[in-house]
Each structure stands twice: as structure tokens, then as C-alpha cells.
């Protein structure tokens, strides 16, 4: 392949990798209020208990 094709391929890979790294560095964790987190965990536990109770009927 000619040299300019190799340079184009290199430029494309560099662009994709740099974009992914930039996205990773700028991503922030979403803060969740401890009270809401506790309610979510309780709800998940209730749903898991309902699923286990429903599966035992089979």
C-alpha cells in the first residue's frame, strides 16, 4: 500500500483513540443521594424476593 494510505489509517486510529480517552477523562460519576440509594436497594431487594417466591411455584 502507498505511504499516504498508511498515514490515513494511522490518523483515523489516532482520532478514535484520542476521542475515547477524552470521553473517559471527562465522564463524571453521577452522585446519588444516600437516601435515594437506600430506597433503590430496598426496592431491588423486594423485587428479588418476589422473583424468588414466584419461581418456587414452578
N, CA and C atoms as an extended XYZ file, in Angstrom:
174
Properties=species:S:1:pos:R:3:atomname:S:1:resname:S:1:resid:I:1 pbc="F F F"
N         0.842       -1.183        0.000 N   UNK     1
C         0.000        0.000        0.000 CA  UNK     1
C         0.889        1.248        0.000 C   UNK     1
N         0.396        2.287       -0.601 N   UNK     2
C         1.166        3.540       -0.617 CA  UNK     2
C         1.278        4.154        0.788 C   UNK     2
N         2.248        5.028        0.950 N   UNK     3
C         2.518        5.631        2.260 CA  UNK     3
C         1.361        6.487        2.743 C   UNK     3
N         0.629        7.124        1.848 N   UNK     4
C        -0.447        8.013        2.286 CA  UNK     4
C        -1.641        7.230        2.823 C   UNK     4
N        -1.827        6.004        2.367 N   UNK     5
C        -2.900        5.169        2.921 CA  UNK     5
C        -2.560        4.795        4.363 C   UNK     5
N        -1.283        4.435        4.592 N   UNK     6
C        -0.847        4.095        5.949 CA  UNK     6
C        -0.984        5.302        6.879 C   UNK     6
N        -0.656        6.481        6.370 N   UNK     7
C        -0.787        7.675        7.215 CA  UNK     7
C        -2.257        7.990        7.491 C   UNK     7
N        -3.132        7.743        6.527 N   UNK     8
C        -4.560        7.950        6.733 CA  UNK     8
C        -5.105        6.970        7.776 C   UNK     8
N        -4.709        5.709        7.677 N   UNK     9
C        -5.137        4.698        8.656 CA  UNK     9
C        -4.646        5.077       10.052 C   UNK     9
N        -3.408        5.525       10.151 N   UNK    10
C        -2.854        5.940       11.439 CA  UNK    10
C        -3.623        7.136       12.000 C   UNK    10
N        -3.953        8.085       11.147 N   UNK    11
C        -4.699        9.265       11.596 CA  UNK    11
C        -6.089        8.885       12.090 C   UNK    11
N        -6.737        7.959       11.412 N   UNK    12
C        -8.075        7.526       11.831 CA  UNK    12
C        -8.005        6.838       13.187 C   UNK    12
N        -7.064        5.919       13.364 N   UNK    13
C        -6.929        5.236       14.649 CA  UNK    13
C        -6.585        6.220       15.765 C   UNK    13
N        -5.702        7.168       15.488 N   UNK    14
C        -5.333        8.152       16.498 CA  UNK    14
C        -6.536        9.007       16.888 C   UNK    14
N        -7.364        9.355       15.928 N   UNK    15
C        -8.550       10.157       16.211 CA  UNK    15
C        -9.538        9.382       17.082 C   UNK    15
N        -9.764        8.132       16.750 N   UNK    16
C       -10.706        7.319       17.520 CA  UNK    16
C       -10.196        7.117       18.936 C   UNK    16
N        -8.944        6.769       19.077 N   UNK    17
C        -8.378        6.513       20.406 CA  UNK    17
C        -8.376        7.788       21.243 C   UNK    17
N        -7.988        8.906       20.642 N   UNK    18
C        -7.974       10.149       21.418 CA  UNK    18
C        -9.383       10.565       21.821 C   UNK    18
N       -10.364       10.323       20.967 N   UNK    19
C       -11.749       10.646       21.321 CA  UNK    19
C       -12.231        9.791       22.485 C   UNK    19
N       -11.893        8.508       22.472 N   UNK    20
C       -12.291        7.629       23.570 CA  UNK    20
C       -11.618        8.027       24.878 C   UNK    20
N       -10.351        8.386       24.809 N   UNK    21
C        -9.642        8.813       26.017 CA  UNK    21
C       -10.215       10.120       26.558 C   UNK    21
N       -10.561       11.035       25.684 N   UNK    22
C       -11.159       12.290       26.107 CA  UNK    22
C       -12.519       12.052       26.752 C   UNK    22
N       -13.300       11.162       26.181 N   UNK    23
C       -14.602       10.830       26.743 CA  UNK    23
C       -14.445       10.213       28.132 C   UNK    23
N       -13.472        9.329       28.296 N   UNK    24
C       -13.241        8.703       29.589 CA  UNK    24
C       -12.822        9.732       30.638 C   UNK    24
N       -11.977       10.677       30.244 N   UNK    25
C       -11.478       11.664       31.198 CA  UNK    25
C       -12.537       12.684       31.598 C   UNK    25
N       -13.477       12.970       30.717 N   UNK    26
C       -14.479       13.986       31.019 CA  UNK    26
C       -15.748       13.406       31.623 C   UNK    26
N       -15.865       12.100       31.681 N   UNK    27
C       -17.063       11.480       32.250 CA  UNK    27
C       -17.045       11.640       33.764 C   UNK    27
N       -18.145       12.115       34.317 N   UNK    28
C       -18.269       12.282       35.754 CA  UNK    28
C       -19.215       11.230       36.298 C   UNK    28
N       -18.942       10.823       37.523 N   UNK    29
C       -19.866        9.906       38.161 CA  UNK    29
C       -21.100       10.693       38.579 C   UNK    29
N       -22.235       10.037       38.484 N   UNK    30
C       -23.475       10.696       38.828 CA  UNK    30
C       -23.719       10.533       40.329 C   UNK    30
N       -23.664       11.619       41.077 N   UNK    31
C       -23.869       11.495       42.522 CA  UNK    31
C       -25.318       11.153       42.839 C   UNK    31
N       -25.488       10.190       43.717 N   UNK    32
C       -26.829        9.777       44.128 CA  UNK    32
C       -26.958       10.060       45.621 C   UNK    32
N       -28.059       10.668       45.984 N   UNK    33
C       -28.336       10.972       47.376 CA  UNK    33
C       -28.383        9.658       48.165 C   UNK    33
N       -27.742        9.594       49.329 N   UNK    34
C       -27.743        8.340       50.114 CA  UNK    34
C       -29.147        7.833       50.428 C   UNK    34
N       -30.085        8.751       50.647 N   UNK    35
C       -31.459        8.336       50.931 CA  UNK    35
C       -32.080        7.644       49.713 C   UNK    35
N       -31.863        8.200       48.535 N   UNK    36
C       -32.395        7.587       47.311 CA  UNK    36
C       -31.721        6.248       47.041 C   UNK    36
N       -30.426        6.170       47.319 N   UNK    37
C       -29.704        4.918       47.121 CA  UNK    37
C       -30.259        3.829       48.026 C   UNK    37
N       -30.572        4.190       49.266 N   UNK    38
C       -31.141        3.215       50.200 CA  UNK    38
C       -32.504        2.737       49.721 C   UNK    38
N       -33.334        3.670       49.229 N   UNK    39
C       -34.653        3.273       48.708 CA  UNK    39
C       -34.516        2.352       47.501 C   UNK    39
N       -33.532        2.652       46.631 N   UNK    40
C       -33.313        1.802       45.459 CA  UNK    40
C       -32.896        0.396       45.878 C   UNK    40
N       -32.021        0.308       46.863 N   UNK    41
C       -31.571       -1.001       47.328 CA  UNK    41
C       -32.706       -1.783       47.969 C   UNK    41
N       -33.559       -1.102       48.737 N   UNK    42
C       -34.715       -1.769       49.341 CA  UNK    42
C       -35.673       -2.276       48.269 C   UNK    42
N       -35.916       -1.460       47.258 N   UNK    43
C       -36.820       -1.859       46.178 CA  UNK    43
C       -36.251       -3.057       45.419 C   UNK    43
N       -34.948       -3.047       45.154 N   UNK    44
C       -34.320       -4.172       44.469 CA  UNK    44
C       -34.412       -5.443       45.305 C   UNK    44
N       -34.255       -5.306       46.615 N   UNK    45
C       -34.372       -6.479       47.492 CA  UNK    45
C       -35.800       -7.020       47.472 C   UNK    45
N       -36.794       -6.112       47.473 N   UNK    46
C       -38.190       -6.552       47.410 CA  UNK    46
C       -38.481       -7.270       46.104 C   UNK    46
N       -37.999       -6.735       45.001 N   UNK    47
C       -38.227       -7.371       43.704 CA  UNK    47
C       -37.548       -8.734       43.630 C   UNK    47
N       -36.346       -8.833       44.176 N   UNK    48
C       -35.637      -10.118       44.178 CA  UNK    48
C       -36.395      -11.142       45.011 C   UNK    48
N       -36.958      -10.708       46.147 N   UNK    49
C       -37.732      -11.621       46.983 CA  UNK    49
C       -38.994      -12.080       46.262 C   UNK    49
N       -39.650      -11.160       45.536 N   UNK    50
C       -40.848      -11.535       44.779 CA  UNK    50
C       -40.522      -12.520       43.672 C   UNK    50
N       -39.380      -12.310       43.000 N   UNK    51
C       -38.981      -13.231       41.942 CA  UNK    51
C       -38.680      -14.611       42.492 C   UNK    51
N       -38.000      -14.652       43.632 N   UNK    52
C       -37.691      -15.961       44.236 CA  UNK    52
C       -38.974      -16.666       44.659 C   UNK    52
N       -39.916      -15.924       45.206 N   UNK    53
C       -41.186      -16.515       45.625 CA  UNK    53
C       -41.977      -16.986       44.406 C   UNK    53
N       -41.917      -16.252       43.333 N   UNK    54
C       -42.626      -16.631       42.119 CA  UNK    54
C       -42.007      -17.833       41.436 C   UNK    54
N       -40.701      -17.986       41.494 N   UNK    55
C       -40.025      -19.108       40.857 CA  UNK    55
C       -40.216      -20.396       41.635 C   UNK    55
N       -40.478      -20.325       42.922 N   UNK    56
C       -40.661      -21.556       43.702 CA  UNK    56
C       -41.997      -22.222       43.396 C   UNK    56
N       -42.944      -21.469       42.798 N   UNK    57
C       -44.238      -22.035       42.454 CA  UNK    57
C       -44.159      -22.982       41.268 C   UNK    57
N       -43.096      -22.869       40.478 N   UNK    58
C       -42.988      -23.710       39.282 CA  UNK    58
C       -42.764      -25.084       39.691 C   UNK    58
